[in-house]
Amino acid sequence: MLTISAISAFSDNYIWCLADTDTGKALIVDPGQAKPVQDYLAAKGLKLDTILVTHHHPDHVGGIKTLVQDNPGCRVTGPAESPFKGSTNTVHPGDEVVWGGVTFEVMGVPGHTLDHIAYFTDAKIDGRPALFCGDTLFVIGCGRLFEGTPSQMLESLRSIRELPGETAIYCAHEYTLSNLRFARSWLPNDSKLEAFERECKEKRQAGEPTVPSVLEKEKQLNPFLRWDDPMVVSAAKRYCSEQGLASDSDSAIFAAIRHGKDNF
């Protein structure tokens, strides 16, 4: 039986732990800190044997060296073309990663960083296919473009948008309420966004995470997946007119949304 849990790290990171309760083995995604993982594994009696890395930023890889020292033979899977050199099993987009009975497809999703990859499985984890997407897609948001271009990020998000709608989106940060504040400022008359904001505020007030999200809901609500939605296009064109930005393509519309969020 597979279980999945969020391990909190830093101020707003989520490190994901996929556990096989039959074997006691654990897979960890993006361990930016070692101690929260060590504490969780000890509390649950789990043995770490695999780490998945989405990209090279320190808040995603900072705990790996210590975890590997504590767990000799632990496999570290990460992008082949990456500034992070701690992977023992490097992968490229299109490769597969097998862990127990779960097969992950490696997706290339550059934009936030150039080495960024994501891991998708259609095996049911907590009842749904799962995507571990690091900092590419957030609940009602997407990653800031530190290395890639708007066109690259658009194509990365397009590939995610084409996954099954029931896919659970396991991103790496609790940015939801700030993302909603921006989305609501752009789309103040979107009643579905308003209702979702109330739902997320209730979760956070109860100390619950807003992650994972579900792709179908993100496609309906997340402005960064709605670059061709007339409501979002209209808002983006108004913004482009004010800012002197182009608005003549999907890429330009997406770039405008990202520019708006960066300067919100």
C-alpha positions in Angstrom: 0.0 0.0 0.0 1.3 3.4 -1.0 0.8 6.5 1.2 1.9 10.1 0.5 2.7 12.8 3.0 3.9 16.4 3.0 7.0 17.1 5.2 7.2 20.8 6.0 10.6 22.5 5.6 11.9 26.1 5.8 8.9 28.5 6.0 6.8 27.3 3.1 8.4 24.3 1.4 6.9 20.9 1.1 9.1 17.8 0.8 7.0 14.9 -0.4 7.4 11.4 1.0 5.9 8.4 -0.9 6.0 5.3 1.3 5.3 1.7 0.6 3.9 0.4 3.9 4.3 -3.2 2.9 8.1 -2.9 2.5 8.8 0.1 4.7 10.7 1.9 1.9 10.3 5.6 1.2 10.9 7.8 -1.7 11.5 11.5 -1.0 11.0 14.4 -3.5 13.2 17.6 -3.3 14.6 17.4 0.2 15.9 20.9 0.8 16.5 20.1 4.4 17.6 16.8 6.0 16.4 17.0 9.5 12.6 17.2 8.8 13.0 14.2 6.6 15.1 12.3 9.2 12.6 13.0 11.9 9.6 11.9 9.7 11.3 8.7 8.6 12.3 7.8 12.2 8.8 8.5 13.5 7.2 6.3 10.8 9.8 3.6 10.8 10.6 4.1 7.1 13.9 3.4 5.2 14.8 5.9 2.5 16.0 4.3 -0.7 15.2 6.8 -3.4 15.3 10.6 -3.8 13.8 12.5 -6.8 15.2 15.9 -7.7 13.3 18.3 -9.9 15.9 21.1 -10.1 19.1 22.4 -8.6 17.9 25.2 -6.3 19.3 24.8 -2.7 15.8 24.6 -1.1 15.3 21.4 -3.1 18.6 19.7 -2.8 20.2 21.1 0.3 19.5 18.0 2.5 20.6 15.3 0.0 24.2 15.0 1.1 23.3 14.3 4.7 20.4 11.9 3.8 22.7 9.9 1.5 25.3 9.6 4.2 22.6 8.3 6.6 21.2 5.9 4.0 24.1 4.3 2.0 23.0 3.0 -1.4 20.1 5.5 -1.6 19.5 6.3 -5.2 19.4 10.0 -6.1 17.6 10.6 -9.4 17.8 14.1 -11.0 18.2 16.0 -14.3 21.3 15.1 -16.3 22.0 18.6 -17.5 22.1 20.4 -14.1 24.3 22.4 -11.9 23.4 19.9 -9.1 26.0 17.1 -9.3 24.8 14.9 -6.5 22.6 12.6 -8.6 23.6 9.0 -8.8 21.0 8.3 -11.5 20.7 11.1 -14.1 17.7 11.2 -16.4 16.5 13.1 -19.5 13.0 14.0 -20.5 11.2 10.9 -21.9 13.1 8.6 -19.5 11.3 6.4 -17.0 12.0 6.0 -13.3 10.8 2.8 -11.6 10.3 2.6 -7.9 8.6 -0.5 -6.6 5.4 -0.9 -8.6 5.4 2.8 -9.7 6.7 4.0 -13.0 7.4 7.8 -13.4 7.6 9.5 -16.7 10.3 12.2 -16.7 9.0 15.4 -18.3 11.1 18.3 -19.3 9.6 21.5 -17.9 12.2 24.3 -18.3 11.3 27.9 -17.3 11.8 28.3 -13.6 15.3 26.8 -14.2 16.7 25.3 -17.4 17.3 21.9 -15.8 13.8 21.6 -14.3 12.1 18.3 -14.8 8.8 16.8 -13.4 7.8 13.2 -12.6 4.4 11.9 -13.7 2.8 8.6 -12.8 -0.6 7.3 -13.8 -0.3 4.8 -10.9 -3.0 5.8 -8.4 -1.4 7.5 -5.4 -4.1 8.5 -2.9 -6.6 7.6 -5.6 -5.2 9.8 -8.4 -2.4 10.0 -11.0 0.4 12.2 -9.6 2.7 14.9 -10.8 5.7 16.0 -8.8 6.4 19.4 -10.4 8.7 21.2 -8.1 8.5 24.9 -8.8 6.9 24.8 -12.3 3.2 24.8 -11.4 1.8 26.0 -8.1 -1.7 26.1 -6.8 -3.1 29.1 -8.8 0.4 30.1 -9.8 3.6 29.1 -11.5 7.3 29.5 -10.8 9.2 32.7 -11.3 11.4 32.6 -14.5 14.9 32.7 -13.1 16.6 31.1 -16.1 14.1 30.3 -18.8 11.9 32.3 -21.1 8.2 32.9 -21.1 7.9 30.7 -24.3 9.8 27.9 -22.6 7.5 28.1 -19.5 4.4 28.3 -21.6 5.4 25.1 -23.4 6.2 23.4 -20.1 2.8 24.3 -18.7 1.1 23.3 -21.9 2.6 19.8 -21.5 1.3 19.7 -17.9 -2.1 21.0 -19.0 -2.4 18.0 -21.4 -2.1 15.4 -18.5 -5.3 13.7 -17.2 -7.5 16.2 -15.5 -7.7 14.0 -12.3 -3.9 14.3 -11.8 -2.9 15.5 -8.3 -0.4 18.3 -8.5 2.3 17.9 -5.8 4.2 21.2 -5.9 6.9 22.3 -3.5 5.6 25.5 -1.9 2.6 26.8 0.1 2.2 29.9 -2.0 -1.6 29.5 -2.6 -3.0 32.5 -0.7 -0.5 35.0 -2.2 -1.2 33.5 -5.7 -4.9 33.9 -5.1 -4.5 37.5 -4.1 -2.9 38.2 -7.5 -5.4 36.1 -9.5 -8.3 37.9 -7.8 -6.8 41.3 -8.6 -6.7 40.4 -12.2 -10.0 38.5 -12.3 -12.2 40.2 -9.6 -15.4 38.9 -11.1 -14.4 35.3 -11.3 -16.8 33.7 -8.8 -15.1 30.3 -8.8 -11.8 32.0 -7.8 -13.6 33.8 -5.0 -15.1 30.5 -3.7 -11.7 28.8 -3.9 -10.0 31.6 -2.0 -12.5 31.1 0.8 -11.9 27.4 0.8 -8.1 27.8 0.9 -8.3 30.4 3.7 -10.3 28.0 5.8 -7.7 25.3 5.2 -4.8 27.5 6.2 -6.6 28.8 9.3 -7.1 25.1 10.3 -3.4 24.5 9.8 -4.0 22.3 6.7 -2.0 22.5 3.4 -3.7 23.6 0.2 -1.5 21.2 -1.7 -2.0 19.0 -3.6 -4.3 20.6 -6.1 -6.0 18.8 -8.9 -5.2 19.6 -12.5 -8.8 20.0 -13.7 -9.4 22.7 -11.1 -6.1 24.4 -12.0 -7.2 24.5 -15.6 -10.4 26.2 -14.6 -8.9 28.7 -12.0 -5.1 29.2 -12.5 -4.5 32.2 -14.7 -1.1 30.7 -15.7 -2.9 27.8 -17.4 -5.6 30.0 -18.9 -3.5 32.0 -21.4 -6.2 31.2 -24.1 -9.2 31.9 -21.8 -11.1 35.0 -23.1 -11.5 36.3 -19.5 -7.7 36.1 -18.9 -6.8 37.3 -22.4 -8.9 40.4 -21.9 -7.3 41.2 -18.5 -3.8 40.6 -20.0 -4.5 42.9 -23.0 -5.6 45.7 -20.6 -2.4 45.2 -18.6 -0.3 45.1 -21.8 -1.8 48.4 -23.0 -1.0 50.0 -19.7 2.6 48.7 -19.6 3.4 49.0 -23.3 3.8 45.2 -23.7 3.0 43.0 -26.7 -0.2 40.9 -26.5 -0.3 39.3 -30.0 0.4 35.6 -29.1 -0.1 33.0 -26.4 3.5 33.5 -25.3 3.0 37.3 -25.0 -0.2 36.8 -23.0 1.6 34.4 -20.7 4.5 36.8 -20.4 2.2 39.6 -19.4 0.6 37.5 -16.7 4.0 36.6 -15.3 5.1 40.2 -15.5 2.0 41.2 -13.6 2.7 38.7 -10.9 6.4 39.6 -10.6 5.4 43.3 -10.1 2.3 42.7 -7.9 
